[in-house]
Amino acid sequence: MRPSARICAAVLLAEFVWPAALAAQTPAPIRIGATASQTGVYAMDGQTLLRGYQLCIKHTNDKGGVLGRRLELLAADDESDPATAVRLYEKLITHDKVDLVLSPFNSAVTDPVANVTEKRKMPMVAPIASATSMYKKGRKFLFSVSPPPDTWLEGLIDLAAKRGLKTVALIHPDDLGGRTIAQGTRELAKRKRLEVPFIEAFPPGSTDFSTVLTRVRDVNPDVLGAIPGSTEAAVAIVRQLKALNVNPRMYGAAGTGGGSLYELLGRDAEFVYGAVAWLPELVDLRAGGLIPIARQYPGVREFAAAYRREYADADLNAFAAAAYGGCQILVEAIRRAGALGGAKLRDAIVKMDHNTVFGAFRVDREGVQVAHKFVMSQWQDGKRAIIWPEELAPSTPRFPTPPWSQRR
């Protein structure tokens, strides 16, 4: 072979061998499977969950990944349907061969999916799904990030009792999460010596609350506590409270502290109490003040700024922070376990006492979050004021809520 031909052959060989050698040296990504409700009744909030997952994956990869490997998120739309979610997780695990999983949006969808991941002994971190009954089934591989639902409206009940109110009405979706929150709130009210003369469920996904709110008006409670189940429902309830002239002295809702509430309702959102596990306003409470942000919410300012850059038109709320924090917990567990195996990863999560942008994380032996507490806010002059718990709150409630006829 002529010298020029040998050189050409060597160059051609290098063109094929060098990329192959590089590929052989680059470890395969860690594949994480999840579903998020991008359509159906939970679509708005499910998309927020997905954004939180995606941003955490991006930031982890920007910092070099974990165990020397990048992360890859395989996300599918479960259409807000439990059966669809079960089928998709089976596919993610058996066909797509994901290494790890993160949970769907809420308890109603996550509970049946947990049967799939439990059978496979795959730890599943659940940012939003926290219905207590899910964790009372002897499962070993399911872990909640949000506080248990039976405590979500604790702030509303505590504030009502301190102001001498006597009666509480509760409305909730007829699903696992809604029933759990309502029952827990009823027990909290009883302990504070408040009567609960009215509890009524509505179909999940409802936007017409005229019948149930007419009944609330007839009961005329001091306090109305609602578990809307979605941002759309939260907006509809306030609009129909006004249309039907229902005037509790306090109206509070669980899980609806998002900024979009005021954008959609305007001044009708004034005086509404919102119970959520996280608020963007926490970013503005300086370390050394009422809450040491740097310790309890490490990286929260950076997370908030990045989220607003990445998703400029999207609401930055508790669902986004919980999803990001849940992903952080999974990443930290991988680091501590040094492996992806189910048992080692599970043990790392069980032993974890860790702070994320969402706040503190620690679980009991059943996988229930025990380190995190909800905060109560109230819309005041177009801004969310944190009003409970008292050791955290820089503001005080505006009480009582004036009747609709007296508002400007």
Kinemage of the C-alpha trace (Angstrom):
@kinemage 1
@onewidth
@group {chain A} dominant
@subgroup {mainchain}
@vectorlist {calphas} color= white
{ca met a 1} P 0.000 0.000 0.000
{ca arg a 2} L 1.291 3.421 -0.930
{ca pro a 3} L 2.144 5.822 1.995
{ca ser a 4} L -0.632 8.214 1.007
{ca ala a 5} L -3.139 5.365 1.014
{ca arg a 6} L -1.950 4.207 4.458
{ca ile a 7} L -2.369 7.737 5.833
{ca cys a 8} L -5.864 8.000 4.353
{ca ala a 9} L -6.828 4.627 5.828
{ca ala a 10} L -5.508 5.662 9.239
{ca val a 11} L -7.482 8.887 9.136
{ca leu a 12} L -10.648 7.046 8.173
{ca leu a 13} L -10.089 4.483 10.932
{ca ala a 14} L -9.567 7.253 13.477
{ca glu a 15} L -12.803 8.924 12.397
{ca phe a 16} L -14.701 5.769 13.322
{ca val a 17} L -12.672 4.545 16.299
{ca trp a 18} L -12.242 7.863 18.178
{ca pro a 19} L -15.973 8.636 18.587
{ca ala a 20} L -16.583 5.013 19.542
{ca ala a 21} L -13.851 5.207 22.173
{ca leu a 22} L -15.308 8.419 23.560
{ca ala a 23} L -18.755 6.847 23.689
{ca ala a 24} L -17.355 3.857 25.529
{ca gln a 25} L -15.776 6.179 28.115
{ca thr a 26} L -18.953 8.238 28.625
{ca pro a 27} L -21.207 6.490 31.145
{ca ala a 28} L -24.835 6.062 30.250
{ca pro a 29} L -27.193 8.594 31.831
{ca ile a 30} L -29.266 7.731 34.870
{ca arg a 31} L -32.803 7.471 33.539
{ca ile a 32} L -35.603 8.767 35.783
{ca gly a 33} L -39.202 8.008 34.892
{ca ala a 34} L -42.260 10.004 35.916
{ca thr a 35} L -45.718 10.986 34.796
{ca ala a 36} L -47.217 14.444 35.134
{ca ser a 37} L -50.800 15.441 34.421
{ca gln a 38} L -50.435 17.606 31.332
{ca thr a 39} L -54.072 17.116 30.358
{ca gly a 40} L -57.208 16.384 32.375
{ca val a 41} L -58.463 17.924 35.616
{ca tyr a 42} L -54.981 18.335 37.157
{ca ala a 43} L -53.332 19.699 34.005
{ca met a 44} L -52.400 23.175 35.235
{ca asp a 45} L -50.749 21.950 38.415
{ca gly a 46} L -49.343 18.824 36.787
{ca gln a 47} L -47.433 20.971 34.324
{ca thr a 48} L -45.980 22.920 37.245
{ca leu a 49} L -44.809 19.652 38.819
{ca leu a 50} L -43.085 18.725 35.562
{ca arg a 51} L -41.319 22.099 35.360
{ca gly a 52} L -39.906 21.561 38.846
{ca tyr a 53} L -38.586 18.134 37.870
{ca gln a 54} L -37.090 19.435 34.627
{ca leu a 55} L -35.320 22.365 36.268
{ca cys a 56} L -33.788 20.166 38.971
{ca ile a 57} L -32.543 17.709 36.344
{ca lys a 58} L -31.029 20.583 34.351
{ca his a 59} L -29.282 22.100 37.370
{ca thr a 60} L -27.955 18.711 38.502
{ca asn a 61} L -26.496 18.087 35.051
{ca asp a 62} L -25.024 21.596 34.962
{ca lys a 63} L -23.096 20.650 38.104
{ca gly a 64} L -21.755 17.414 36.604
{ca gly a 65} L -24.611 15.024 37.357
{ca val a 66} L -24.360 12.443 40.119
{ca leu a 67} L -21.957 9.500 40.483
{ca gly a 68} L -20.260 10.837 37.363
{ca arg a 69} L -23.403 10.352 35.278
{ca arg a 70} L -25.893 12.766 33.798
{ca leu a 71} L -29.591 12.507 34.532
{ca glu a 72} L -32.229 11.944 31.883
{ca leu a 73} L -35.933 12.494 32.606
{ca leu a 74} L -38.505 10.382 30.787
{ca ala a 75} L -41.861 12.054 31.440
{ca ala a 76} L -45.287 11.053 30.155
{ca asp a 77} L -48.786 12.513 30.398
{ca asp a 78} L -51.008 10.413 32.660
{ca glu a 79} L -54.036 12.506 31.630
{ca ser a 80} L -54.957 12.937 35.342
{ca asp a 81} L -56.145 9.316 35.257
{ca pro a 82} L -54.917 6.715 37.808
{ca ala a 83} L -55.289 3.750 35.436
{ca thr a 84} L -53.320 5.536 32.728
{ca ala a 85} L -50.593 6.399 35.231
{ca val a 86} L -50.297 2.749 36.333
{ca arg a 87} L -49.942 1.621 32.725
{ca leu a 88} L -47.312 4.275 32.001
{ca tyr a 89} L -45.193 3.428 35.062
{ca glu a 90} L -45.283 -0.238 34.090
{ca lys a 91} L -44.011 0.785 30.652
{ca leu a 92} L -41.347 3.115 32.058
{ca ile a 93} L -39.996 0.356 34.292
{ca thr a 94} L -40.309 -2.732 32.077
{ca his a 95} L -39.955 -1.333 28.551
{ca asp a 96} L -38.013 1.916 28.918
{ca lys a 97} L -35.839 0.428 31.683
{ca val a 98} L -35.674 3.550 33.828
{ca asp a 99} L -33.283 3.357 36.762
{ca leu a 100} L -35.403 5.453 39.153
{ca val a 101} L -38.803 7.087 39.421
{ca leu a 102} L -40.444 10.230 40.741
{ca ser a 103} L -44.151 10.327 41.529
{ca pro a 104} L -47.168 11.708 39.662
{ca phe a 105} L -48.978 14.848 40.814
{ca asn a 106} L -51.465 13.989 43.548
{ca ser a 107} L -52.553 11.243 45.942
{ca ala a 108} L -55.406 9.898 43.821
{ca val a 109} L -53.010 9.137 40.967
{ca thr a 110} L -49.950 8.236 43.039
{ca asp a 111} L -51.609 5.685 45.351
{ca pro a 112} L -52.210 3.002 42.677
{ca val a 113} L -48.838 3.769 41.058
{ca ala a 114} L -47.184 3.012 44.422
{ca asn a 115} L -48.372 -0.590 44.056
{ca val a 116} L -46.266 -0.839 40.892
{ca thr a 117} L -43.112 0.704 42.361
{ca glu a 118} L -43.480 -1.224 45.623
{ca lys a 119} L -43.610 -4.509 43.736
{ca arg a 120} L -40.417 -3.538 41.896
{ca lys a 121} L -38.778 -2.265 45.125
{ca met a 122} L -38.137 1.106 43.526
{ca pro a 123} L -38.082 4.051 45.951
{ca met a 124} L -40.560 6.731 44.897
{ca val a 125} L -40.272 10.273 46.264
{ca ala a 126} L -43.697 11.975 46.161
{ca pro a 127} L -43.503 15.796 46.214
{ca ile a 128} L -47.264 16.430 46.374
{ca ala a 129} L -48.999 13.114 47.088
{ca ser a 130} L -49.171 12.902 50.867
{ca ala a 131} L -52.565 11.441 51.861
{ca thr a 132} L -51.833 9.714 55.171
{ca ser a 133} L -53.646 6.495 54.260
{ca met a 134} L -51.185 5.889 51.413
{ca tyr a 135} L -48.435 5.486 53.966
{ca lys a 136} L -50.415 3.192 56.273
{ca lys a 137} L -50.362 0.208 53.919
{ca gly a 138} L -47.042 -1.248 54.990
{ca arg a 139} L -45.182 0.178 52.025
{ca lys a 140} L -41.411 0.453 52.308
{ca phe a 141} L -40.536 2.429 49.179
{ca leu a 142} L -42.851 5.471 49.194
{ca phe a 143} L -41.784 8.800 50.746
{ca ser a 144} L -43.695 12.076 51.060
{ca val a 145} L -42.168 15.520 50.693
{ca ser a 146} L -45.225 17.591 51.667
{ca pro a 147} L -46.617 17.500 55.220
{ca pro a 148} L -49.503 15.094 55.919
{ca pro a 149} L -52.835 16.528 54.698
{ca asp a 150} L -54.564 16.283 58.046
{ca thr a 151} L -52.415 19.252 59.167
{ca trp a 152} L -52.820 21.467 56.094
{ca leu a 153} L -55.535 23.758 57.516
{ca glu a 154} L -54.084 23.845 61.017
{ca gly a 155} L -53.254 27.544 60.637
{ca leu a 156} L -56.817 28.485 59.673
{ca ile a 157} L -58.249 26.615 62.659
{ca asp a 158} L -55.673 28.042 65.073
{ca leu a 159} L -56.304 31.614 63.909
{ca ala a 160} L -60.085 31.122 64.121
{ca ala a 161} L -59.913 29.743 67.665
{ca lys a 162} L -57.712 32.625 68.823
{ca arg a 163} L -60.293 35.083 67.503
{ca gly a 164} L -63.141 33.447 69.370
{ca leu a 165} L -64.954 31.943 66.378
{ca lys a 166} L -67.222 28.968 66.995
{ca thr a 167} L -68.291 27.133 63.827
{ca val a 168} L -66.493 25.723 60.793
{ca ala a 169} L -67.868 24.386 57.495
{ca leu a 170} L -65.708 22.261 55.197
{ca ile a 171} L -66.027 21.452 51.490
{ca his a 172} L -63.715 19.082 49.634
{ca pro a 173} L -63.347 16.920 46.509
{ca asp a 174} L -64.545 13.357 46.948
{ca asp a 175} L -61.116 11.805 46.515
{ca leu a 176} L -58.419 10.420 48.767
{ca gly a 177} L -56.581 13.692 49.359
{ca gly a 178} L -59.721 15.768 49.856
{ca arg a 179} L -61.270 13.350 52.341
{ca thr a 180} L -58.020 13.131 54.295
{ca ile a 181} L -57.630 16.915 54.611
{ca ala a 182} L -61.268 17.371 55.604
{ca gln a 183} L -61.189 14.664 58.256
{ca gly a 184} L -57.924 15.954 59.688
{ca thr a 185} L -59.262 19.518 59.784
{ca arg a 186} L -62.393 18.313 61.565
{ca glu a 187} L -60.240 16.711 64.268
{ca leu a 188} L -58.125 19.861 64.594
{ca ala a 189} L -61.284 21.940 65.008
{ca lys a 190} L -62.655 19.644 67.693
{ca arg a 191} L -59.414 19.897 69.653
{ca lys a 192} L -59.757 23.695 69.521
{ca arg a 193} L -63.416 23.402 70.680
{ca leu a 194} L -64.832 24.551 67.375
{ca glu a 195} L -68.032 22.959 66.078
{ca val a 196} L -68.133 21.501 62.568
{ca pro a 197} L -71.814 21.449 61.601
{ca phe a 198} L -71.267 21.021 57.860
{ca ile a 199} L -68.936 18.874 55.719
{ca glu a 200} L -69.749 18.152 52.095
{ca ala a 201} L -67.862 16.560 49.213
{ca phe a 202} L -68.064 17.466 45.534
{ca pro a 203} L -66.921 15.490 42.470
{ca pro a 204} L -63.215 15.919 41.646
{ca gly a 205} L -62.736 18.376 38.810
{ca ser a 206} L -65.879 20.348 39.694
{ca thr a 207} L -66.167 24.003 38.746
{ca asp a 208} L -69.851 24.504 39.647
{ca phe a 209} L -70.160 24.889 43.417
{ca ser a 210} L -73.492 26.702 43.515
{ca thr a 211} L -75.391 23.884 45.224
{ca val a 212} L -72.850 23.211 47.955
{ca leu a 213} L -72.223 26.924 48.590
{ca thr a 214} L -75.941 27.617 48.864
{ca arg a 215} L -76.025 25.047 51.648
{ca val a 216} L -73.025 26.699 53.285
{ca arg a 217} L -74.875 30.018 53.195
{ca asp a 218} L -77.849 28.398 54.923
{ca val a 219} L -75.597 27.070 57.705
{ca asn a 220} L -73.858 30.479 57.989
{ca pro a 221} L -70.582 29.281 59.591
{ca asp a 222} L -67.989 31.597 61.077
{ca val a 223} L -65.284 29.865 59.040
{ca leu a 224} L -65.340 28.142 55.657
{ca gly a 225} L -62.453 25.834 54.870
{ca ala a 226} L -62.103 24.504 51.333
{ca ile a 227} L -59.944 21.952 49.604
{ca pro a 228} L -60.472 22.997 45.973
{ca gly a 229} L -58.237 20.336 44.417
{ca ser a 230} L -57.019 22.593 41.593
{ca thr a 231} L -56.346 26.230 40.789
{ca glu a 232} L -59.374 26.318 38.468
{ca ala a 233} L -61.628 25.134 41.287
{ca ala a 234} L -60.104 27.617 43.742
{ca val a 235} L -60.955 30.498 41.406
{ca ala a 236} L -64.476 29.186 40.797
{ca ile a 237} L -65.230 28.873 44.524
{ca val a 238} L -64.333 32.511 45.244
{ca arg a 239} L -66.328 33.774 42.268
{ca gln a 240} L -69.366 31.786 43.377
{ca leu a 241} L -69.021 32.845 47.005
{ca lys a 242} L -69.404 36.401 45.728
{ca ala a 243} L -72.244 35.587 43.310
{ca leu a 244} L -74.214 33.803 46.035
{ca asn a 245} L -73.348 36.391 48.703
{ca val a 246} L -71.805 33.844 51.090
{ca asn a 247} L -70.005 35.741 53.863
{ca pro a 248} L -67.992 33.703 56.360
{ca arg a 249} L -65.834 35.771 58.684
{ca met a 250} L -62.857 33.739 57.481
{ca tyr a 251} L -62.480 31.826 54.223
{ca gly a 252} L -59.389 29.690 53.753
{ca ala a 253} L -58.321 27.104 51.205
{ca ala a 254} L -55.652 24.423 51.268
{ca gly a 255} L -53.088 24.266 48.502
{ca thr a 256} L -54.161 27.434 46.669
{ca gly a 257} L -51.549 30.012 47.577
{ca gly a 258} L -50.401 30.423 43.990
{ca gly a 259} L -49.872 33.883 42.571
{ca ser a 260} L -52.262 33.085 39.725
{ca leu a 261} L -55.196 33.319 42.157
{ca tyr a 262} L -54.913 37.106 42.344
{ca glu a 263} L -54.152 37.392 38.653
{ca leu a 264} L -57.401 35.572 37.868
{ca leu a 265} L -59.603 37.066 40.600
{ca gly a 266} L -58.262 40.560 41.103
{ca arg a 267} L -59.552 42.233 44.261
{ca asp a 268} L -62.018 39.413 44.870
{ca ala a 269} L -59.023 37.482 46.198
{ca glu a 270} L -58.543 40.025 49.011
{ca phe a 271} L -58.872 38.529 52.529
{ca val a 272} L -58.650 34.932 51.222
{ca tyr a 273} L -56.462 32.749 53.441
{ca gly a 274} L -54.263 30.196 51.704
{ca ala a 275} L -52.545 27.220 53.313
{ca val a 276} L -49.503 26.069 51.389
{ca ala a 277} L -46.255 24.330 52.154
{ca trp a 278} L -44.090 26.932 50.411
{ca leu a 279} L -44.367 30.478 49.078
{ca pro a 280} L -42.098 32.606 46.878
{ca glu a 281} L -42.373 35.268 49.597
{ca leu a 282} L -40.102 33.077 51.740
{ca val a 283} L -37.310 34.126 49.398
{ca asp a 284} L -37.623 37.688 50.682
{ca leu a 285} L -37.333 36.847 54.391
{ca arg a 286} L -33.703 37.529 55.109
{ca ala a 287} L -31.410 35.268 57.082
{ca gly a 288} L -31.047 36.541 60.611
{ca gly a 289} L -34.618 37.830 60.606
{ca leu a 290} L -37.702 35.819 61.406
{ca ile a 291} L -36.467 32.754 59.534
{ca pro a 292} L -32.918 31.675 58.660
{ca ile a 293} L -33.433 31.138 54.943
{ca ala a 294} L -29.869 30.098 54.233
{ca arg a 295} L -30.211 27.167 56.624
{ca gln a 296} L -33.819 26.066 56.171
{ca tyr a 297} L -34.198 26.766 52.442
{ca pro a 298} L -30.688 26.504 50.959
{ca gly a 299} L -30.498 27.717 47.380
{ca val a 300} L -34.067 29.055 47.388
{ca arg a 301} L -33.188 32.446 45.914
{ca glu a 302} L -31.193 30.844 43.114
{ca phe a 303} L -34.014 28.380 42.441
{ca ala a 304} L -36.635 31.136 42.301
{ca ala a 305} L -34.537 33.281 39.970
{ca ala a 306} L -33.782 30.343 37.662
{ca tyr a 307} L -37.432 29.263 37.556
{ca arg a 308} L -38.558 32.750 36.599
{ca arg a 309} L -35.905 32.922 33.869
{ca glu a 310} L -36.738 29.489 32.492
{ca tyr a 311} L -40.530 29.741 32.717
{ca ala a 312} L -41.228 33.463 32.582
{ca asp a 313} L -44.994 33.149 32.164
{ca ala a 314} L -45.508 30.328 34.673
{ca asp a 315} L -46.625 30.633 38.295
{ca leu a 316} L -43.844 30.011 40.811
{ca asn a 317} L -45.621 28.141 43.589
{ca ala a 318} L -45.394 25.330 46.135
{ca phe a 319} L -45.903 22.612 43.530
{ca ala a 320} L -42.853 23.772 41.572
{ca ala a 321} L -40.713 24.026 44.710
{ca ala a 322} L -41.891 20.647 46.017
{ca ala a 323} L -41.101 18.966 42.704
{ca tyr a 324} L -37.647 20.538 42.612
{ca gly a 325} L -37.076 19.598 46.265
{ca gly a 326} L -38.295 16.037 45.712
{ca cys a 327} L -35.821 15.644 42.865
{ca gln a 328} L -33.083 17.099 45.106
{ca ile a 329} L -33.875 14.440 47.726
{ca leu a 330} L -33.573 11.662 45.149
{ca val a 331} L -30.245 13.060 43.889
{ca glu a 332} L -28.895 13.376 47.435
{ca ala a 333} L -29.975 9.812 48.192
{ca ile a 334} L -28.059 8.571 45.139
{ca arg a 335} L -24.962 10.404 46.346
{ca arg a 336} L -25.241 8.961 49.843
{ca ala a 337} L -26.037 5.429 48.689
{ca gly a 338} L -23.360 5.471 46.000
{ca ala a 339} L -25.638 3.223 43.973
{ca leu a 340} L -29.041 3.003 42.304
{ca gly a 341} L -30.134 -0.232 43.991
{ca gly a 342} L -33.541 -0.111 45.646
{ca ala a 343} L -32.534 -1.247 49.161
{ca lys a 344} L -29.494 1.046 49.433
{ca leu a 345} L -31.379 3.995 48.046
{ca arg a 346} L -34.319 3.355 50.371
{ca asp a 347} L -32.030 3.222 53.403
{ca ala a 348} L -30.408 6.517 52.386
{ca ile a 349} L -33.792 8.243 52.193
{ca val a 350} L -35.017 6.779 55.491
{ca lys a 351} L -31.934 8.082 57.301
{ca met a 352} L -31.960 11.487 55.637
{ca asp a 353} L -32.336 14.742 57.579
{ca his a 354} L -31.880 17.238 54.792
{ca asn a 355} L -32.923 20.722 53.661
{ca thr a 356} L -33.923 21.565 50.105
{ca val a 357} L -35.285 24.672 48.383
{ca phe a 358} L -38.701 23.421 49.539
{ca gly a 359} L -37.612 23.203 53.161
{ca ala a 360} L -36.815 20.497 55.677
{ca phe a 361} L -37.105 16.802 54.830
{ca arg a 362} L -37.266 13.915 57.275
{ca val a 363} L -39.651 10.958 57.251
{ca asp a 364} L -40.939 8.587 59.906
{ca arg a 365} L -40.800 4.798 59.618
{ca glu a 366} L -43.868 4.825 57.349
{ca gly a 367} L -42.399 7.349 54.910
{ca val a 368} L -44.469 10.314 56.133
{ca gln a 369} L -42.844 13.756 56.120
{ca val a 370} L -42.388 14.971 59.701
{ca ala a 371} L -39.970 17.917 59.435
{ca his a 372} L -41.975 20.340 57.305
{ca lys a 373} L -44.880 22.599 58.262
{ca phe a 374} L -47.470 24.478 56.198
{ca val a 375} L -47.625 28.259 56.271
{ca met a 376} L -50.791 30.362 56.139
{ca ser a 377} L -50.955 33.461 53.978
{ca gln a 378} L -53.642 36.056 53.321
{ca trp a 379} L -54.106 38.266 50.296
{ca gln a 380} L -53.648 41.844 51.466
{ca asp a 381} L -53.606 44.723 48.962
{ca gly a 382} L -52.690 42.383 46.130
{ca lys a 383} L -49.838 40.721 47.999
{ca arg a 384} L -49.565 37.498 49.952
{ca ala a 385} L -48.795 38.237 53.574
{ca ile a 386} L -47.439 35.336 55.632
{ca ile a 387} L -49.513 35.340 58.821
{ca trp a 388} L -48.973 31.894 60.408
{ca pro a 389} L -47.169 30.264 62.188
{ca glu a 390} L -46.469 33.172 64.497
{ca glu a 391} L -42.734 32.482 64.829
{ca leu a 392} L -42.444 32.843 61.058
{ca ala a 393} L -45.057 35.454 60.229
{ca pro a 394} L -44.008 39.073 59.602
{ca ser a 395} L -47.662 40.124 59.123
{ca thr a 396} L -50.971 39.859 60.997
{ca pro a 397} L -54.370 38.748 59.624
{ca arg a 398} L -56.915 41.267 58.433
{ca phe a 399} L -59.950 40.129 60.382
{ca pro a 400} L -62.856 39.769 60.011
{ca thr a 401} L -63.457 39.406 56.291
{ca pro a 402} L -66.022 42.103 55.365
{ca pro a 403} L -69.240 41.076 53.576
{ca trp a 404} L -69.141 41.305 49.794
{ca ser a 405} L -71.541 44.249 49.880
{ca gln a 406} L -69.047 46.296 51.891
{ca arg a 407} L -66.039 45.739 49.675
{ca arg a 408} L -64.895 48.258 47.139
